[in-house]
């Protein structure tokens, strides 16, 4: 949920650049997904 608020604040400060918000959201999503996957694999090992 914190990543969503970060994206929201970025979007509010960059109202004109909608693509920037989308790119940031995709980046944050992929990074958090990678962290979750690596954390899960570490936990199960």
Short mmCIF file of the C-alpha atoms (twelve columns), coordinates in Angstrom:
data_MODEL
# 
_entry.id   MODEL 
# 
loop_
_atom_site.group_PDB 
_atom_site.id 
_atom_site.type_symbol 
_atom_site.label_atom_id 
_atom_site.label_alt_id 
_atom_site.label_comp_id 
_atom_site.label_asym_id 
_atom_site.label_seq_id 
_atom_site.Cartn_x 
_atom_site.Cartn_y 
_atom_site.Cartn_z 
_atom_site.pdbx_PDB_model_num 
ATOM 1  C CA . UNK A 1  0.000  0.000   0.000   1 
ATOM 2  C CA . UNK A 2  2.927  2.325   0.635   1 
ATOM 3  C CA . UNK A 3  4.071  1.997   -2.973  1 
ATOM 4  C CA . UNK A 4  0.634  3.127   -4.123  1 
ATOM 5  C CA . UNK A 5  0.832  6.281   -1.986  1 
ATOM 6  C CA . UNK A 6  4.313  6.975   -3.395  1 
ATOM 7  C CA . UNK A 7  2.940  6.701   -6.929  1 
ATOM 8  C CA . UNK A 8  -0.006 8.893   -5.972  1 
ATOM 9  C CA . UNK A 9  2.248  11.621  -4.605  1 
ATOM 10 C CA . UNK A 10 4.430  11.415  -7.726  1 
ATOM 11 C CA . UNK A 11 1.308  11.681  -9.883  1 
ATOM 12 C CA . UNK A 12 0.077  14.695  -7.934  1 
ATOM 13 C CA . UNK A 13 3.410  16.485  -8.360  1 
ATOM 14 C CA . UNK A 14 3.516  15.548  -12.073 1 
ATOM 15 C CA . UNK A 15 -0.093 16.008  -13.118 1 
ATOM 16 C CA . UNK A 16 0.860  16.648  -16.735 1 
ATOM 17 C CA . UNK A 17 3.084  13.594  -17.197 1 
ATOM 18 C CA . UNK A 18 0.629  10.701  -16.951 1 
ATOM 19 C CA . UNK A 19 3.082  8.335   -18.651 1 
ATOM 20 C CA . UNK A 20 5.636  9.052   -15.921 1 
ATOM 21 C CA . UNK A 21 3.132  7.836   -13.331 1 
ATOM 22 C CA . UNK A 22 2.469  4.638   -15.298 1 
ATOM 23 C CA . UNK A 23 6.193  3.950   -15.708 1 
ATOM 24 C CA . UNK A 24 6.811  4.567   -12.006 1 
ATOM 25 C CA . UNK A 25 3.930  2.287   -11.039 1 
ATOM 26 C CA . UNK A 26 5.235  -0.497  -13.302 1 
ATOM 27 C CA . UNK A 27 8.764  -0.105  -11.925 1 
ATOM 28 C CA . UNK A 28 7.613  -0.186  -8.308  1 
ATOM 29 C CA . UNK A 29 5.334  -3.157  -8.990  1 
ATOM 30 C CA . UNK A 30 8.071  -5.199  -10.656 1 
ATOM 31 C CA . UNK A 31 10.602 -4.325  -7.939  1 
ATOM 32 C CA . UNK A 32 8.237  -5.258  -5.092  1 
ATOM 33 C CA . UNK A 33 7.268  -8.444  -6.963  1 
ATOM 34 C CA . UNK A 34 10.944 -9.390  -7.293  1 
ATOM 35 C CA . UNK A 35 11.512 -8.677  -3.601  1 
ATOM 36 C CA . UNK A 36 8.532  -10.821 -2.601  1 
ATOM 37 C CA . UNK A 37 9.641  -13.692 -4.836  1 
ATOM 38 C CA . UNK A 38 13.229 -13.588 -3.551  1 
ATOM 39 C CA . UNK A 39 11.977 -13.360 0.037   1 
ATOM 40 C CA . UNK A 40 9.702  -16.366 -0.502  1 
ATOM 41 C CA . UNK A 41 12.455 -18.467 -2.076  1 
ATOM 42 C CA . UNK A 42 14.842 -17.541 0.739   1 
ATOM 43 C CA . UNK A 43 12.189 -18.459 3.301   1 
ATOM 44 C CA . UNK A 44 11.416 -21.823 1.711   1 
ATOM 45 C CA . UNK A 45 15.079 -22.720 1.311   1 
# 
